[in-house]
Amino acid sequence: MVYQGKPSAGCVNCRKRKIKCDEATPACSQCINTKRTCPGYVPRFDLVLRDQTKSVRRKAQRKKGDQRLPSLSQSASSEESAPALTVRALSDPGGRSAYDVAENAPSGEAIPRIFNDFPEQQAICAFFLDFVLHPRHPDSVQGHLEHLLPLYQNTTPDSPLSLATSSVALVLSGSSPTRRSDQQLGRTIFGRALRKTSAAIRNPTESKKDETLMAVLLLGLFEKIMASADASKSDMTKMHNAGAAALVMHRGLDNVKTDLAIGLLFSVRSQLVEHAIEEGTSFKRYPDPLCNIFKGLSQNAAARLTSATINIADLRSSAKSALLLSKNTESEQEVNDLLEYAISVDLLVAAWPESLPEDWKAELADGFDYPLDDVPKLAFVYDDKMDIYLDLWVQSIWNQYRSARIKIQTIILDCISWLDTPYEHQWYWRAIYAKTIIQEMADDICGSVPFALGTKMSGGPGDRDGVEFPYVGGQKASEEHRRAASALGGWHLLGPMRSSLRTTCLRDGQKDWIIGQMQRISRIYALQSQKGVREAVSPVDQQMYEQQLQRYEFDCPS
């Protein structure tokens, strides 16, 4: 369901006959003159967001076998009836591939609910189609947006989850050059979502629902999007992460019995670990009840990587204090122990790829139709390296692994540098190895950029016309990947690119290329225009939310 231009607003008869209609009521003059029964007019919103025509649906079905796209079933047979879009479940905790799941999962889940506010309605449609409803390999499911649709369907328009979804959809829609005003509307709705979520947290029943936890995660996502403009996370993002952790403990083990609840649980852990690593705060400082909830749960490849990288948060926390010590016998021993610990953490993370499915391995692209006449190839490709992945999420998880290893090697080099001359010979070859790994990981991150961004230079997340992507064996990127990459590709690259820029041992010109790509992402998603959300959320809202999260610090089950 996409915006297809301004259609005719005439009656059904005039539209079928393709003649001008005066849109008179109760019957138009054309129907009166020809003695026809005027059937009336299609609602304005249904005209603008029309469903796919029969010919497009037939074309999509023919291509389904080649492109492996999930089918979009329809709830009515007539174009004029403006049916609601239905979708299939796109992820499965079992062992089937996401493409098999997309083909065989039961249908009948209609999205999205109709809103009175037209910009909000458009943004939500685009959000679900471009950000949520994509097939994913089961091992890449991280338990967040994949579970949004079934929860969203059962909420009321003024619920915390519904409002949080609207705020995220609008702020993403506002990155398009023609829809800048959507961001301000998104901030306004964010304030309402904050108040509703605070009320839900105070309610003993609502606070244990999956919908409330998902709303908190979406509010955190909103903050993360807005904070991306200055490459830092706001204080409120940290507060939402803490709130999600508090809710998980408040819900307890009794609320971790469904696949959806388990998915949300792993999503919370993933965000907590990510934030702890970036802030350099030990994940081990989180309460034992929270850590105990994760024990005994089966983990896919994405969750196993999170488990392997948890120690990086503790490692960075220890490095922040140890590397500031004055040199003496005791401090040298402490830094030497930290170095040994860093090497052991690196071995644990480096073993992660050994457990991956065979189809997760990247292929080297042999074709890329970039615009030679307008922009040099270097604007899209670094050192002729272009890797193709199973999908965008597999690529993103690979880059999380690369970013983690860069962080570890950087700490190892900092420790060796701090120890200096007495240990120079002992750790010489380990320093060489660390620099080699950093360069290899940075090269792989750069090699993933064409797959994620293609030739897209501007235009907003929803604009993919004329954008080309690298391919293998003459088979160009599917429409599914084009849509996902245009909407999400840049977001997936920001974190790994920042990790690459924080190291000092890249080859000449590589940092400049990475900075250029980050500027390109900023243009696409209008990150330079985002100022945060504090002006849209009153101090009362912030204080209320913080108080409710603090309340659960004393209510956690032991």
C-alpha positions in Angstrom: 0.0 0.0 0.0 1.9 3.0 -1.2 1.2 6.6 -2.2 0.5 6.6 -6.0 -0.2 10.2 -6.7 -3.5 12.2 -6.7 -6.3 10.0 -8.1 -9.7 11.0 -9.4 -12.2 11.8 -6.7 -15.2 11.2 -9.0 -17.9 8.6 -8.5 -17.3 5.0 -9.2 -19.1 5.1 -12.6 -17.2 8.2 -13.8 -13.9 6.6 -12.8 -14.7 3.4 -14.6 -15.7 5.4 -17.7 -12.6 7.7 -17.3 -14.6 10.9 -17.7 -14.7 14.1 -15.6 -17.2 14.0 -12.7 -18.6 17.1 -11.1 -18.8 15.3 -7.8 -22.3 16.6 -7.0 -24.4 15.0 -4.3 -26.5 12.9 -4.0 -25.8 12.0 -7.6 -23.4 13.5 -10.2 -24.7 15.1 -13.4 -23.1 12.5 -15.6 -25.1 9.7 -14.0 -28.3 11.8 -14.1 -27.9 12.6 -17.8 -27.2 9.0 -18.7 -30.0 7.7 -16.4 -27.5 5.6 -14.4 -27.6 4.9 -10.6 -24.8 6.9 -9.1 -23.0 4.5 -6.7 -21.3 7.4 -4.7 -17.7 8.2 -4.0 -14.7 6.4 -2.5 -13.4 7.9 0.8 -10.5 10.3 0.2 -8.0 8.3 2.3 -8.8 5.1 0.4 -8.1 7.0 -2.9 -4.7 8.2 -1.8 -3.5 5.0 -0.2 -4.8 2.5 -2.8 -4.0 -1.1 -2.7 -2.1 -2.8 -5.5 -4.0 -3.4 -8.7 -4.7 -6.9 -9.9 -2.1 -6.7 -12.6 0.6 -5.7 -10.1 -0.4 -8.6 -7.8 -0.2 -11.0 -10.7 3.2 -9.6 -11.6 4.4 -10.0 -8.0 3.2 -13.6 -7.9 5.1 -14.4 -11.1 8.3 -13.0 -9.6 7.8 -14.6 -6.3 9.7 -17.7 -7.1 12.8 -15.7 -8.3 12.8 -12.9 -5.7 11.5 -14.9 -2.8 9.2 -12.1 -1.7 6.4 -12.6 0.9 3.0 -12.4 -0.7 0.5 -9.7 0.4 -2.9 -11.2 0.5 -6.0 -9.0 -0.1 -9.2 -8.8 1.8 -11.5 -7.9 -1.2 -11.6 -8.4 -4.9 -12.3 -4.9 -6.1 -9.8 -2.0 -6.4 -12.6 0.5 -5.7 -13.4 -1.2 -2.4 -10.1 -0.1 -1.0 -9.3 -3.2 1.0 -7.1 -3.3 4.0 -3.6 -4.6 3.4 -2.9 -8.0 5.0 0.5 -9.5 5.7 2.0 -12.8 6.6 4.1 -13.6 9.7 7.7 -13.0 8.7 9.8 -14.6 11.5 9.8 -17.9 13.2 11.7 -19.2 16.3 12.1 -22.6 14.6 14.7 -23.7 12.1 12.9 -22.8 8.9 14.3 -20.0 6.7 12.5 -16.7 6.8 11.6 -17.1 3.2 9.8 -20.4 3.9 8.1 -18.8 6.9 7.0 -15.9 4.7 5.5 -18.3 2.2 3.8 -20.7 4.6 2.8 -18.7 7.6 -0.9 -18.0 8.2 -2.3 -14.8 6.8 -5.1 -12.5 8.0 -3.2 -9.9 10.0 -4.5 -6.5 8.8 -2.4 -3.3 9.2 -2.6 -0.6 9.9 -5.6 0.7 11.9 -7.3 3.8 10.4 -6.5 7.1 12.1 -8.2 10.4 11.6 -5.0 12.3 11.2 -3.9 11.9 7.6 0.0 12.5 8.0 0.0 10.1 10.9 -1.9 7.5 8.8 0.5 7.7 5.9 3.6 7.5 8.2 2.3 4.4 9.9 1.6 2.6 6.6 5.1 3.4 5.4 6.6 2.4 8.8 5.1 -1.0 8.7 5.9 -1.7 5.0 9.4 -0.2 5.0 10.7 -1.1 8.6 8.6 -3.9 10.1 7.3 -6.3 7.4 10.4 -7.8 6.0 11.3 -11.5 6.0 14.2 -12.4 8.3 16.4 -15.4 8.8 15.4 -17.0 12.2 18.9 -16.7 13.5 18.9 -12.9 13.0 15.6 -12.2 14.9 16.4 -10.0 17.9 12.9 -9.7 19.3 11.9 -6.1 18.7 10.0 -4.8 15.7 9.4 -8.3 14.4 6.8 -8.7 17.2 5.2 -5.3 16.8 2.4 -6.2 14.4 0.5 -8.8 16.5 0.6 -6.5 19.5 -0.3 -3.4 17.5 -3.4 -5.0 16.0 -4.9 -5.6 19.5 -4.4 -2.1 20.9 -6.7 1.0 20.9 -5.8 4.2 19.1 -4.9 6.0 22.3 -3.0 3.2 24.0 0.7 3.7 24.9 1.8 1.2 22.2 -0.3 2.9 19.5 1.0 6.3 20.4 4.6 5.2 20.6 4.3 3.5 17.2 2.9 6.7 15.7 5.8 8.8 17.2 8.5 6.6 15.8 6.7 6.3 12.4 6.4 10.1 12.1 9.9 10.9 13.1 11.2 8.4 10.5 8.8 9.8 7.9 10.0 13.3 8.7 13.5 12.5 7.4 12.0 12.7 3.9 12.6 16.2 2.3 8.9 16.6 1.6 7.6 15.6 5.0 9.8 17.6 7.5 6.6 18.7 9.5 6.0 15.0 10.4 8.9 15.2 12.9 7.2 17.9 15.0 4.0 16.0 15.0 5.9 12.9 16.1 7.4 14.9 19.0 4.0 16.0 20.1 2.6 12.4 20.0 5.8 11.3 21.8 4.8 13.5 24.7 1.3 11.9 24.8 2.9 8.4 24.6 5.1 9.2 27.5 2.2 10.2 29.7 0.2 7.1 28.7 3.2 4.8 29.3 3.7 6.3 32.8 0.1 5.6 33.6 0.4 2.0 32.3 3.5 1.5 34.5 1.6 2.6 37.6 -1.2 0.1 36.8 -0.4 -3.4 38.4 -2.0 -5.2 35.5 -0.9 -3.0 32.6 2.7 -3.0 33.7 3.0 -6.7 33.1 1.6 -6.7 29.6 3.8 -7.2 26.5 2.2 -4.1 25.0 3.6 -1.9 27.8 7.1 -3.3 27.4 7.0 -2.9 23.7 5.9 0.7 24.2 8.9 1.4 26.4 11.2 -0.1 23.7 9.7 2.0 21.0 10.0 5.2 23.1 13.7 4.2 23.5 14.0 3.7 19.7 12.5 7.2 19.2 15.2 8.7 21.5 17.9 6.8 19.7 16.8 8.0 16.4 16.7 11.6 17.6 20.1 11.2 19.4 21.7 9.9 16.2 22.1 13.5 15.0 25.0 14.1 17.4 26.4 10.6 17.6 25.3 10.2 21.2 22.4 8.8 23.2 20.4 11.2 25.2 19.9 10.8 29.0 16.3 9.9 28.3 17.5 6.9 26.1 19.4 5.6 29.1 16.2 6.1 31.2 14.1 4.1 28.7 16.6 1.3 28.8 16.6 1.3 32.6 12.8 1.3 32.5 12.7 -1.7 30.2 15.0 -3.6 32.5 12.9 -2.6 35.5 9.7 -3.9 33.7 11.4 -7.2 32.8 12.2 -7.8 36.4 8.8 -6.6 37.6 7.2 -9.0 35.1 9.3 -11.9 36.5 9.6 -15.4 35.1 5.9 -15.9 35.0 5.7 -13.5 32.0 8.4 -15.3 29.9 6.3 -18.2 28.6 5.5 -17.2 25.0 7.7 -16.7 22.0 6.7 -13.1 21.8 7.6 -12.4 25.5 11.0 -14.2 25.1 11.7 -12.2 22.0 11.0 -8.9 23.9 13.2 -10.2 26.7 16.2 -10.7 24.4 15.5 -7.3 22.8 15.8 -5.7 26.2 19.0 -7.5 26.9 20.5 -6.5 23.5 19.7 -2.8 24.1 21.1 -2.9 27.6 24.3 -4.5 26.4 24.7 -2.1 23.5 24.2 0.9 25.8 26.6 -0.5 28.5 29.3 -1.1 25.9 29.0 2.4 24.5 28.9 4.0 28.0 31.7 1.8 29.4 29.6 0.6 32.3 29.7 -3.0 33.4 26.7 -5.1 32.5 27.5 -7.2 35.6 26.2 -4.3 37.7 22.7 -5.1 36.7 20.7 -6.9 39.3 21.0 -10.7 39.6 17.2 -11.2 39.1 17.5 -9.6 35.6 20.5 -11.9 34.6 18.8 -15.0 36.1 15.7 -14.5 33.8 17.9 -15.1 30.7 19.3 -18.4 32.0 18.0 -21.6 30.4 16.5 -19.8 27.3 17.6 -21.1 23.9 19.5 -18.5 21.8 19.8 -17.9 18.1 22.9 -16.5 16.4 22.0 -12.9 17.2 21.5 -13.7 20.9 24.7 -15.7 21.1 26.6 -12.7 19.8 25.1 -10.6 22.5 26.1 -13.1 25.1 29.6 -13.1 23.8 29.9 -9.3 23.8 28.5 -8.7 27.3 32.0 -8.9 28.7 33.1 -6.0 26.5 31.0 -3.6 28.7 32.9 -4.8 31.8 36.2 -4.7 29.9 35.7 -1.0 28.8 34.5 -0.1 32.3 37.7 -1.6 33.8 39.9 0.1 31.1 38.5 3.5 31.8 39.9 3.4 35.4 43.0 1.2 34.9 44.5 3.2 32.1 44.4 6.4 34.1 46.6 5.0 36.9 50.0 6.3 37.6 52.7 3.8 36.9 53.9 1.6 39.7 54.3 -2.1 40.4 50.6 -2.6 41.4 49.2 -0.6 38.5 51.4 -2.4 36.0 50.1 -5.7 37.2 46.5 -4.4 37.0 46.9 -3.3 33.4 48.7 -6.5 32.6 45.7 -8.5 34.0 43.4 -6.3 32.0 45.3 -7.1 28.9 45.0 -10.8 29.6 41.3 -10.4 30.2 40.9 -8.5 26.9 42.6 -11.3 25.0 40.3 -13.9 26.6 37.2 -11.9 25.7 38.5 -11.5 22.1 38.9 -15.3 21.9 35.3 -15.7 23.0 33.9 -13.2 20.5 36.1 -14.6 17.7 34.6 -18.0 18.1 31.1 -16.7 17.3 31.3 -17.1 13.5 32.0 -20.9 13.9 28.4 -21.4 15.0 26.8 -19.6 12.0 24.7 -21.3 9.3 26.5 -21.7 6.0 24.3 -19.2 4.1 25.4 -16.4 6.5 28.7 -16.2 4.7 29.1 -13.1 2.5 29.7 -13.4 -1.3 31.8 -11.1 -3.3 29.7 -9.1 -5.8 30.6 -9.2 -9.5 28.3 -6.5 -10.7 27.2 -3.0 -9.6 25.5 -0.5 -12.0 26.7 2.7 -10.4 26.2 6.1 -12.2 29.6 6.6 -13.8 28.8 9.9 -15.5 27.5 11.7 -12.4 29.5 10.4 -9.4 32.8 8.6 -9.1 32.7 4.9 -8.0 34.7 5.9 -4.9 31.6 7.6 -3.6 29.9 4.2 -3.2 32.7 1.6 -3.0 35.9 1.4 -1.0 38.9 -0.4 -2.5 36.5 -2.3 -4.9 35.2 -4.4 -2.1 31.4 -5.2 -2.3 30.0 -8.0 -0.2 26.5 -9.6 -0.7 24.7 -11.0 2.3 21.6 -13.2 2.8 19.7 -10.1 3.9 20.2 -6.7 5.6 19.8 -8.1 9.1 22.4 -10.8 8.6 24.8 -8.0 7.4 23.9 -5.9 10.4 24.7 -8.7 12.9 28.0 -9.3 11.1 28.9 -5.7 11.5 28.0 -5.8 15.2 30.6 -8.6 15.5 33.2 -6.6 13.6 32.5 -3.5 15.8 32.9 -5.6 18.9 36.3 -7.0 17.8 37.5 -3.5 16.9 36.6 -2.3 20.4 38.5 -5.2 22.0 41.6 -4.8 19.9 41.6 -1.0 20.6 41.7 -1.8 24.4 44.5 -4.3 23.8 46.6 -1.7 22.0 45.9 0.9 24.7 47.1 -1.5 27.4 50.2 -2.4 25.5 50.9 1.3 24.9 50.4 2.1 28.6 52.8 -0.7 29.7 55.4 0.8 27.3 59.1 -0.3 27.1 59.4 -3.1 29.6 56.6 -5.1 27.9 57.3 -4.0 24.4 59.0 -7.1 23.3 56.6 -9.4 25.2 53.5 -8.0 23.4 55.0 -6.9 20.1 53.4 -9.6 18.0 50.1 -9.3 19.9 50.0 -5.6 18.9 50.7 -6.5 15.3 47.8 -9.0 15.4 45.5 -6.4 16.9 46.2 -3.9 14.2 45.7 -6.5 11.6 42.3 -7.5 13.0 41.2 -3.9 13.2 42.1 -3.3 9.6 40.3 -6.5 8.5 37.2 -5.7 10.4 37.1 -2.1 9.1 37.6 -3.3 5.5 34.6 -5.7 5.9 32.5 -2.9 7.3 33.4 -0.7 4.4 32.7 -3.7 2.0 29.1 -3.9 3.4 28.3 -0.3 2.6 27.3 -0.9 -1.1 24.9 -3.7 -0.1 23.2 -1.4 2.5 23.2 1.9 0.7 23.6 1.1 -3.0 23.8 4.3 -5.0 21.3 6.2 -2.8 22.6 9.7 -2.1 19.5 11.6 -0.8 15.7 11.6 -0.9 14.7 10.1 2.4 14.1 6.5 3.5 11.2 5.8 1.2 12.8 7.0 -2.0 14.4 4.1 -3.9 13.7 5.0 -7.5 16.8 4.6 -9.6 18.9 3.2 -6.7 21.1 0.3 -7.7 22.7 -2.3 -5.6 25.6 -4.8 -6.2 24.7 -8.2 -7.3 26.1 -11.7 -8.1 25.7 -13.8 -11.3 23.7 -11.2 -13.1 20.7 -11.4 -10.7 20.0 -7.9 -9.4 18.8 -7.1 -5.9 15.2 -8.0 -5.2 12.5 -5.3 -4.7 12.3 -6.6 -1.1 16.0 -5.7 -0.5 15.7 -2.4 -2.3 12.9 -1.4 0.0 14.6 -2.6 3.2 18.0 -1.1 2.3 16.6 2.3 1.3 14.7 2.5 4.7 17.1 0.8 7.1 20.5 0.4 5.5 22.1 3.6 6.8 20.8 3.1 10.3 22.5 -0.3 10.4 25.9 1.2 9.4 26.1 4.1 11.8 27.3 2.2 14.9 30.0 0.1 13.2 31.3 3.1 11.3 31.7 5.0 14.5 33.7 2.1 16.0 36.0 2.2 13.0 36.6 5.9 13.4 37.7 5.6 17.0 40.7 3.6 16.1 44.0 5.1 14.9 45.4 2.2 12.8 43.5 2.4 9.5 45.2 2.9 6.2 45.5 6.3 4.6 42.3 7.7 3.3 40.0 5.1 4.8 38.8 7.3 7.7 38.0 10.1 5.2 36.0 7.6 3.1 34.1 6.4 6.2 33.4 10.0 7.2 32.1 10.7 3.7 29.7 7.8 4.0 28.4 9.0 7.4 27.8 12.4 5.9 25.9 10.6 3.1 23.7 8.8 5.6 23.1 12.1 7.4 21.8 13.6 4.1 19.5 10.6 3.5 18.0 10.5 6.9 18.2 14.3 7.6 20.1 13.7 10.8 21.7 17.1 10.7 18.3 18.7 11.2 17.3 16.8 14.4 17.6 18.8 17.6 16.3 16.3 20.1 13.0 16.1 21.9 13.3 18.0 25.1 11.5 21.0 23.7 8.5 18.7 22.9 8.3 16.9 26.2 7.5 18.9 29.3 9.7 18.6 32.4 6.6 17.2 34.2 6.4 14.3 31.7 10.1 13.5 32.2 9.9 13.7 36.0 6.7 11.5 36.0 8.3 8.9 33.8 11.5 8.8 35.8 9.6 8.5 39.1 7.6 5.5 37.8 10.8 3.7 36.6 12.5 4.3 40.0 9.4 2.8 41.7 10.2 -0.7 40.3 13.7 -0.7 41.7 12.1 -1.8 44.9 9.5 -4.1 43.5 11.7 -6.6 41.7 11.3 -10.3 42.5 14.2 -11.8 44.4 
